[in-house]
Structures are given as C-alpha cells and as structure tokens.
Amino acid sequence: MRLCELREKEVINTCDCKRLGCVVDIIFDSCSGQIEAIVVPGPGKIWGFFGTDCEYIIPFSCIKRIGPDIVLVEIQEEKFLHKL
C-alpha cells in the first residue's frame, strides 16, 4: 500500500467508535524500514475550525485492521494526543 492510498482512509477508534480523521503522515524507522506510527491531526480548536494545535501519534501496534475505506485503531485518546 502506498502512503497516498493510506492518506485517503478515515481512522476510527474502536474503543468509542469515534472518527479521529484521516492519516496525514507516517513515522518509520529508517534503519529497518518498518512503520512505527501513523499521524492523524487532532480535533480543531472551535468546532473543527481554525486548524489544530495537536495531533494523534498512533503506534503501528495499535492498528487493528486496515480496510478498503477505514483504518481501525484501539487507543485511549488522551495517551496518544500530543501538542505541536
């Protein structure tokens, strides 16, 4: 799968069935070439407007399934939400 294909998929948290957004970037280990995490923008400041000042960094081990349209993850949001 290419990054451009992964970026089109919606990320859903299976713990609370909440839509987190779409993948915007990946983090990978340059030595091994393995994907370490995916990056999803955090919630917007005011009802999703005016951009965001945080992002979800979701370890690859938390990805439960990658389907044709969505990526299912199992996370506790407060643990993986990081300020920019």
N, C-alpha and C positions, 0 to 999 in steps of 0.2 A: 504494500500500500504506500502511496506517495503522501507527502505532507499536504499537498493541495487537496487530496481526497479526504484526509483526516480533518482538515480545517472546515469542511462543509458539514460535519456531523455535530449534532447537538449533544451536549454532555448532561446526563441525568443522574442524580444521586439516588440510589435505590433505598437508602435509609429513610428518606422522607418524600421521595418521588418529586423532588424539586428540580426544575430546569436551571442549570448553572450557566449555560451559554455555550458558545462554540469554541473549539480549540483554536488558539491563536499562535501557539509556539510549542516547541518540544525542547527538552533538555536531554542531551545524550552524553555518554562517556566517550571522549574522543579516542581513548586507548582501545577499548573493547568494541566500540561502535554500537553499544546497546542503548536503547532509550531508557532514561532514568525517570522522567516525569513528563507530564503534559501541563501546559499553562492555559488557564481559562480566565478571562477578565472577571473581576469581582462585580458585585452589584453597583449600580450607578448611585450617585450622590443623592439626587432628588428624583424619585420615580423613574430611575434609569436614564435621566438626562444629565447633561454637564459632565460626561465622562466618568471615570472611576479612579480611585486612588489606591486600589488594592487588587490583588489577583489570587486565584487559586493555583497552587502548585501541587499537582496530584501525582504521587508516585505511581509508577507503572504497575506496581504490585496491587494497587487499589482498583485498577481497572478490572471489572468482572467480565465484560463482554463488549466486543466491537461489532455492531450490526451494520446493515446497509445504510441506515439513516442516523443512528444514535450510538453513543458510547455510554455504557452503564458503568458507574463507579460506585464504590461504597466507602464513604468518608464521613467524618464528623467535621462539618464545615469550619468551625472555629479553629480547628487544629491546622488546617491547610490554607487558611486565608492569610495572606501576607501583604503588608503595606508596601507601597512602591517608594 
